[in-house]
Amino acid sequence: MKLPVVIRQILLTLVVFLAASSVFADTYEAKLPAEMNSSPDLCKYVPCTEVLPGATVFSERKGQPPYVEGYSEQNGQRKLVGYVMLSTDITDTPAYSGKPVITLMGMDTQGHFVGVKILKHSEPILLLGIPESALVRFNQQYLGKFIGSNIEIGQSRPEENIIGLDAISGATVTVIAQNQVMMKSGSAVARQVGILKPTIREQAKLLETGAKPDWATLVKEGSVQRLVVSNEQVGTPRGDKPFIELWFGYLNQPDIGRAILGDGPYRSLMASLKEGEHALFVIRTNGTQSFKGSGFVRGGIYDRVQIRQDGDSFTFRDLDAANLYGIAAPGAPAFSESSIFIIRSKAFSAAYPWKFVFLGNRVDRATGARSFANFDTEYWLPATYLQGGRPEVVKPDAPWLRVWKTRAVEIGLFVALLLAVATVYALRDSLTRRATRKRKWPVNAFKYSGWLISIGFVGFGMLAQPSVTQVLTWFHALLFHWTWELFLSDPFIFLFWIFIIITVFVWGRGLFCGWLCPFGSLSELLFRIGRLVGLKRFQFQLPRKWHNRLKWVKYGVFFGLLTVSVFSMGLAEKLAEIEPFKTTFLVGLFNRSWPYTLFASTLLGLSIFIERPFCKYLCPLGASLAMPSTFRWFGLKRKQECNSCKACAVECGSQAIDADGRIDHRECLHCLDCMILYTDAHACPPLSQERKRRTKAGLVLTPIGADGYFIPIKPVAAPTDVAASNH
């Protein structure tokens, strides 16, 4: 009677999950009008009045990057209230999903944020786990804050003049990305309209050596840099040629300028420049896309290229461009498009590093939607061309690096835990030899400690529960566009996955799944507690035939999610809620709507009576790790008699030992009970028989060797002289 009840319970949880997955977030993958990205009248398609209170009339897009002016209208007169900006007009900073959170922002004329509205996001954690209201509350922290302030995620540090923002528990990567979006967007517009003054940099003192290097030398020393954008980076089909390949360099430096242009053209160019103006060249050597822009018109802006130096952006109009007819440097490549651009701003200095930026659109292969994207390469004049060398530049830490520094102690403890568990497991032979079937504490003391630390510190403390959504995200990142910074933003998940990948290929999935997975550890702990409190008589395993059928379900779930993700990553992320991890650790059983709580609670309740039911039959993460476990380097030891002996199979809680005594390492959770029996002379049948035979014959019990058998007794011949004296 037990089997049908269990199957009905599992099916019920699936039905509840599927019913719950119909509950969507308001702006998750919201359908936005295509005109929003290109129409001059931005506020016709987005709710500008909601982010700029008091404004009733709005201008068309202006500036580069674009923004909108908002006015109040009284008695026929207009008064400037502030500015509205769309994040994807300015930055394409990706969040955890690999896609930007499309945000509409309002800023008053003094440079204070006055409104923020999320128009669209693709964050799985904000889909069914953490409510969107959490992101709304996070964004409200910006209201009233000045764009020129140092605003970071974490605690405020007044001594460093840093304003801290409270993060969203369980959504670290998302809020770090959102902070970059807010600050980059606000700063870009504030500098254009004069709220933030341009940074005054000391101008470069250029050295002239008289050399005229060839192209290869210019590239080697860094005087000429290359920017390549691949087709995969912009979402177009992979081809033989890149999307675009550009070369660029700074021309004011005499040695470089003469090498690129030749003596006569260089002198003419320098004579045409005013004091404080700077020239650089750009050529396209591959790809079919124009860096000038197909829609460029006289009097307009070259909207595909710009220069950025720290927070300052420099754009080019038609009067800022001159023709470049050829490259004089020997060995220069052939090119199909070229130009000389003039930076007419004293805020720019060639003494300091700057970035050449190519702006374009990225196509989402799943939806066909286009989004803003930029690609850049840093340029810094070689020290040999600067009087006194390069100035000292202190660059601010990347956002992901700041996270690592602020959580260094917890990261250190986490790394210590991973290393300790790996070390203990590597010494498993020594531990299992000290244990017996009735005395397992030499192994269980470490294993149970790992469970408790995993549940408390890793799961509920660090919120570092790995998920199949990360597998899907990384799969798509490898196919389309890999961004290290995206994954480094959550140090615990990043380090955990390094550990998982290494140990899966060394020992198989069992070390993570059996010892360190927070949900698996919680499930196993509930089973053990149930046994301790007198529920052992109600605990059972599924019959072998049903286990062998149901264990394939998790593989079906994984491949189903992977297939769906190819067509719709958003739908795959919804369906990935079959994992109860968010409900249990990231959000909390009592902080979600009842279908999710019921689903997770049912799985945990079943865990009291069946050992790890979710891990065995439903977990898509476990399935994704099980397949590479086939190629592990090390497995568990077996004897010849294991093919017919059933002792280990009876003890195996994960039911990973088949009828022929073989261990399926794709299902094995490394409880090590079989390894304890392997060297237990009283529990392992072959060893027990040998022990009894030797005892009855009065023979010594030798140690058990590496092969799991007693070391053979070898007779020792008597010394020759002793034998002769007896005669």
N, C-alpha and C positions, 0 to 999 in steps of 0.2 A: 504493500500500500504506500510505501514511502516514495517510490520512484515517481508515480504520477503526480504526487503532491509537489515534489521538488520541481519537476518540469513545469507544472502549472505556475509555480511561484516565479520561476525564471522568465517564462513567457509573459507573466503579468508585469514584471518590471520593465520588460522591453516595450510592452504596449503603453505603459505609463510614460516611459521616456519619449516614445514617438509622439504621444499626445502633447507632451510638454514642449517638444521641439517646434511646435507651431506658434509659440510665444516669441515674437521677435522684438528687437529694439527699434525705436522710432526712426533713427537715422542710420541704422546698419544697412550698408549698400543701398542707400536711398537713391531713387531715380531723380537726377538733377537735369535741368534743361541743358542741352548741348550749347545753346547760345550764351550761357553763363560764362564760358571760357573765352569767348571771342567778341561778343557784342560790346560796342562802346558804352551802351547803356546798361551797365552792370546791375544797377538797382531795380531794373525792370524784372529781373529774374531772381534776385535774392532779397531777403527782408532787411534792407539797410536801416530802416527806422527802428528796428529792434536793437541794434547795436550802437546807434548814435541818437540818444534821446534828445528831443527838441528840434531835430532836423526834419524838414518836410520837403525840401527840394535838393536834388542831387545832380552833380555834374556828370559828364561822361568820364570814362577812364582817361587819366592823364599821367604823364611822367613815365619813368622807366627805372624800376619796375612800377607797374600801374597802381594807381589809387584813385579814390573818388572823393571829391569835396562835398560836404553836406552843409546846407544853409537853412536857417530859420527865416520865415517870411512874415514881416509885420508892416502893415500900412504900405504895402507895395515895395518895401525895401528888404533886401536880403542881408543877412548877417552870417558870416562863416562860423559854424558851430564846431566843426572838426573834420575828421577824415575816416573813410571806410576802406578797408583793404581785405582782399580775398587771399588767403594763405597760398593757394596754388598759383597765384600770379607772381609770387615772390620767391617761394622756396618749395622744393619737392621732398623735404625731409621725411623719410618713411618712418612709420611707427612699427609695432611688432609684426603686423601682418605683412610688412613690406610695402604697404601703400600709405600715402599721406592721409592724415586726418584733415579733411577739408573744413576750414574754419573761417568764419566771417568775424572781423574785428572792427571796433570803433575806437577812435582816439580823439580827445579834444585838442583844442589849439595850443594847450600848454604841454601836451605830450603825455597825458594820463589816459590809461585804458578806461573806457566808459561802457564797453559792451563786448560780449563774446558769445558767439553762437556756432555750435557744431552743425554743419550742413550734411556731412556724410563721413562715415568711418567704416573700416573693414576689420576692426579689432575683435578677435574671437572672445577675448576676456570680457568685452563689453557687450557681447551678444546675449549670452544666457547666464553668464557667471556674475560678474559685477554689474549692477544696474547702471544705465547711462546717467542717472542722476548723480552718481559719484563723479563722473567726468564734468558734469555741469557745476557741481560744487567746487571741484578743483579749479575750473576756469574762473569762477567768481572771485578767487583769491587775487586775481590780477586787477580787478576793478579798483580804480583810484591810485594805482601804482604808476610811478613815472617810468617811462621807457628807458631812460638813461641809467636806471638803478641796476645794481648787480643782483639779479634774481636767480636763485638756484633751487633745485629740489633738495629738501632736507631742512635741518635746523638753521635758524638765523645765526649769523656770526657778526655781531655789531662791531667787534674789534677789527674785522676785515671789511667792514662796510658791505656785508652780504645779507640780502633779505631772503629768508627761507620760505619755501612753500611746502605744505603738507602733501605728501604723496598719496596715491591710492593703493592701499594694501593689495598686493597681488598683481598690480599693473605698472610695475616700475618702468619698463621700457616705454610704455605708452605715454606716461607723463613726462619722462625725460625728452622724448621726441616732441611732445606738445609744447614744452617750455622753449625748445629751440625754435619752433614755428612762431610762437608769440613774440619772442625777443628779436628774431631775425626780421620778421615782417614789420613790427613796429619801428625798429631802428632804421630799416631801409626807407620807410616813408618819412620818418622824423628828420632824417638827414636831407631828404629832398626839399622839404618845406621849411627848413631852417630851424626846427626845434632843437635838434642836435647839431652843434657846429662841427664842420669838418675838422678832422685831426690835422694839426700842423706838424709836419715831419721835416726834419733837417734834410736839405737837398744833398744829393750825392756829389762827392768830389771825385770826378772821373780821372783815371790815369790813362795816358796815351803811351804805349810802348813802341809804336811804329810797326808792329807785326801785322801781317795780313793772313790770318789762319784760314785753312781750307774748311770745307763743310764738315768733314769728319772730326776735325779738331774742335770746331765750334760746338758740335753735338757732345763730344766727350767731356769738354770742360763745363757744359751746362749753359753756354751762351745762347744756344738754340734749343728749344724744348719741343716735345711732341705731345699732341693730344689725340687719342684715338677713342672713338665711340663705336662700339660693336653693335650689330643689328640686334643681338639679344638684349642689350641694355635698353633699347627703345621699344622692345616688344615686336619687332618685325622678324620675318623668317631668316634663319641663318643662311649666309651666302658666302661666296668666295671673297668678296670685298667687304671691308668694314662699312658702317653707316657713313662715317666721315673720318678722314685722317688729316690733321692740321699740324703745321710747324710754325713756330713764332719766335720772336726775339726782340730785344731792345736795341734801337738804332742810334741813340744819342752817343753811346760810348764809341769813340773814334775808331778803335781797332775793329770792333764788330760792325759798325756802320759801313766802313770802307770795304770790309770783306764781303758784306752782303750786297751793297749797292754799287761798289766801284767808286773811285776817287771823285769824279765829276758829279754824278748824281748825289753822292753823300754831301758834298759842299753845297749844292743847290738846296737840298732838303734842310740842312742846318740853317742856311741863310733865310729860309722861309718861316722858321719857327721863332716865336716870340720868347722872351725870357719866362722860364717856368713851364714851357710846353715840352712834351715828350712824344717821341715817335716810336712805333713798333711795327714790324711787318708780320703778315700772316699769309701762308700759302696752303692750298689744299692739294695734297698729293695722291689722295685715294678717296673713294666714295663718290656717290652721286648727288649728295646734298650740298646746297650752297650755304656758305657761312654768312653770306650777305643778306640772304632772305629773298625769296621769290616775290614777295609783296612790297619790296622797297620802292618808295617813290621819292621824287626830289623834294627836299625839305623834311623828309621823314627820319626815322631812327632805324639804325641797323639793330634789329631786335633779336639777332641770334648770337651776338658776341658782346661781351663787356669785360671790364677789368675790375677786380675787387682787391682792395688792400685793407685788411682788417675789416672794419665795419663800413668802409666807404666803397661806393660803387661808381664806376665811370663808364658812361655810355657814349655812343658816337652817332652824330648826324652826318648828313651828306657832306657838309663843309669840313668835317673832321676826317675825311678820307681822301687819299691820293692814289694814283695808279702806281703799281709796281710791275714793270715790264719784264724783269729778269733778275736772276741771282748771279752775282759775279763770282762767288766762292767756288773754286774747283770742287767737283764731286757732288754738287747740289742736285737733288732729284728733280725730275720733271714735275710740273704742277699744272693744274687745270683752272685754278682760280687764285687770285692774289690781291693784296691791298696793303697800303700803308695807312695806319690809323694814328690820329693825333689826340693825345690826352691834354686837354686845355684846363688844367686845374693845378694850383700850387699845393693842394692837399696830397698830391701824388709825389712819391719820392722813389727814385730808382735804387737808393741805398738800402731799402727794406724789401722784404719778400712781398710778392703780389701774385695774384692768380688770374690766368686767362680763362674765361668762362664761355663755354658754348651752350646756348639755350635752345631747348627743343621740346618736343612732345613725346611722351611715352604712351604706347598703346597697351591697354590691358587685354591680354590674349583671351581671357575668359569672357569679358563683356564687350570688348571693342571700344570701351570708353578711352578718351584721351586725357592725359593729365600733364601738367607742367613738369619739366625735368631740367636739371642743369648738370654739366660735366665740366670739371676744371682740372688744371695742372698748375702747380706752383712754379714760379720763376724767381730766381734771385741771382743777381749779377755775381759772377765769380769774384772772390776776394782780391784777386790779382788786378782787377780793373777798378778797384776802389781805393782811394787814398786812405791809408790806415787800416785797410781791410774792411770786412763787414762789421757793422755796429752790432752790439749785443742786443739780441731780441729775446724777450721772455714771452713765450707763447702760453696762453692759458691752456690748462689741461682740457682735453676732450671730455665731453659729458660722461662718457662711459668710464674714463679714467678717474674722474672725481668720485664716481660711485665706488670704485674699487678702493680708493684711498679712504673714504669715509667709513667703509665697512671692513677695513683691513683686519680687525680683530676677529670678527665673525667668519670672515673668509679663511683666516688662518686656522680657526677651530674646525671649519668644515673640511679643509684640505687634510688636516690631521686625522679627522674621522675616516675619510676615504682611504688614506694611506694605512691607517691602523687596521681597517677591515680587510684590505687587500693583503697586508702582511700576515694577519691571523689566518686567512684562508690559504695563503701560500704555505703556511706551516701546518696545514690540516692533517698530514700524516702523523706528525708528532702528537697533535692533540687527540686524534681518534685512537691512537695506541694507548693513551692514558685513560681512555673512557671504556666503559662496557655497556652492554645493553641495559643493565640495571643501574648504571652509574654514569650518566651522560653529562654531568655538570662540567667536565673539562672542555667540552665543546659548547654546550648550551649556555654556559656563563657568558661566553663571548657573543653567541648568536642572539640570545635574549637581550643583552645589553645593546647590541646593534639595533634590534627592533625598537626598544624604548627610545633610544637617541634619535632614530629615524622618525618616529612618530612625533616626539616632542620638539626636538631641535630643528630637524630638517623640514617636517611637514607643517606643523602648526607655528613653529618659530620663524624659519627662513622662507616658508611658502615655496620650497624648492621641489615640488612634486613634478617630475617629468611627465610629459603628456604626448599622445600621438599627434596632437596639433603641431607640436614642434617638429616631429618627423615630416609632416606634410609641408610645413613652412620651409624647412631646409631642403626638401626635395624640389620645391618650386624655385627656391633661391639658387640652387645648383643649376637648374635648367635655364633660368632667365637672368637673374642678377644677384650675385652674392655680395653681401655687405657685412663685413666683419663687425663694424661698430654696432650694428643692429643686435647681434647676438652677444656681444661683450657687455651690453648694458645691463644684463642680469647675470652677475658673476656666479651665483650659485647654480643656476641652470646650466650655464656655460661649462663650469668645471665638472658638474655632475655628468654631463654628456661626454666630456673627454674621458672620464672614468668609465662610463658605461661602454663606450666604443672600444676602449682598450681591453677591458675585462671580458667583454663578449667574445672577442677573438682569441683571448688567452684561455678562458675557462668556460665560456658559455654564458647565457643569460641569467643563470641561476644565482650568481653572486649579487647582482642588483635586485632581481625579482624576489629572491629568497631572503636576503639579508638587509637591504637598504631601501627598497621601495616603501615610502610612507604608508600608502594604502594597503599594500600587501602585508606589511608588518602589522598594521592595525587589524587586518582580517585574521591573520595567524594568531595574534595575541588574544583576540576574542575567542577563538577556538580553544586555546590553551586555558583561558579563564573558565570557559564553560566546562572543561574537563575537571578543573580543580573544584568547582562549586557543586559537583555531583550530577552534571548533565552528560557524563560520558556514555551512559546507556542509551541516550537519544542521539548520539553522534554516529555518523555512518559515512561510508563511501558509496558512490554510485557503482552499480555492477559494471564490470569491465566492458561489456558490449556497449553500454550506454556511454561510458566514459570515452571509449574510442571513437564514438560518433560525435559526441558533443565537443570534444577538444578541438575539432576542426572549425567550430563556429567562429572562434576568435580570428582565425585566418581569413574567413569570409568577411568578417567585419572590417578587418584591416584593408583587404584588397578592395572592398566596396568603398571605403572612405577614400582610398588612393585614386580609384577610378572616378569617383564623383568630383574629387578635387581638380582633376584635369579639365573638367567642363565648368565647374563652379566651386571655387575655393570657399566661397561664402556658405554654400549649402553643406560642403564637407565639414566646415567648422561647426555648423549647427548639429549635424549628425554625430560629431565627435563627443557630444554630451552624453553618449553612452558610457563614457568614463565618468565615474562619480567623484573625480578628484577635486574639481572646483567646489562642488557642494560641500565636500568633507573638510577641505583645508583652506582654500582661498577665500571662500565666502562664509562658510559655516552652515551646519545643518539647519539652524533655526533662523537664518537670515535670507532664505530663499523661499520661493513659492512652493506650495505643498507637493506638486508632482515631483520636483527634484529631490526634496527631502524624503519623500516616500520611496523613490527609486534607490537613493543611497542607503537609506535605513533598511530597506528590504535586503540589499546585498550584504550589509553588515550583520543583519539578523540571521541570514542564512549561514554566515561565517561561523556562528556559534555551533552549528550542527554539521556543516560540511567544511572540510578544510579548504580554504581559499577558493570558493566557487567562482568568483569573478576572474581571478588569475588563471584558472584552469580553462574556463569556457568562453569568456566574453572579452577579455582585455586585448584591444588592438595593439597597444604598446608592447605587451608581451609577445604578441605574434610577430611584430616587426623585429624584435630582438631574437626571437627563436630561430628565424631562418639563417642569419649569419652564424648562429651557434653551431650549425652543422660543420663549420670550418674552423672550430676552436682548435687550439694547439694542444691542450691538455684535457684529458677526461678522467673519470673516476675508474679506479682499478677493479678488475673482475678476475675470478678464478675460472678454471675449466668447468668445475662443478656448478657454477652459477647458471649454466644453461638448463639444468634440471632442478636445481634447488629453488624453493619458493620463499625461503626465510626472509630475504631482503625485500621481496615484492610485497609481503604482508606488512612490513614496517614502513613502506614508502607512502608517505602522505600525499605526494603529488601524483601517484600512480604512474610513474615514469618508467617502471620496469615491466617489460612485456612477458608473455608466457614463456618465452625462450630465455629469460634471464638477462636480456639486453637492456641497457639504459638508454632511453631516448633523451639526449641532452637538450633537445628543443623543449621538452616538458619538465626536465629536472630542475628543481628549485634549490638544490645543494643543501638540503637539510643535514647531510652527512651521516644519517642513521645507518645507511648501508655500509659506509666506511668504518663505522664503529663495529658493526658485526664482522667486517672483513678480517679484523685482527682479534676478535673476542673468542678465545678458546672454549668458552662455555656456551656461546650462542651460535657461532657459525658451524653448521653441521659437519663439513669436512674437517675442520679443526677439532671439533668436539670428539669425533670418532678417532682421530689420531691421538688426541690427548688420552682418551680412555684406553686405547691399545697400548700406548707406551706405559701408562700407569700400571696396567695389569701385568705387563711384561717386566716391570721394574726398571724401565729405561728412563734416562734423564729427559726432562722437558726442555728442549733447546729454545732459544728465542725464535720469534716469528719473523721470517725474512721479508724482503720487499715484495716478493711474489705472493705473500699472504699465507704461506705454509710454514710449518716448523722447519727450521734448518735441519737437514738430514744429519743423522749420526754416522760418522765415518769411523770404522774400527782402526785402531792404531797398532801396528806390528810391534812385537816385543823386541828390545835391543838384541843384537846378535851375540854379544859376549855373555849376556845373562842366559840366553837359550843354550849356549855351549856349556856353561858351568853346570847346568841341570843334568847334562849327560855324564 
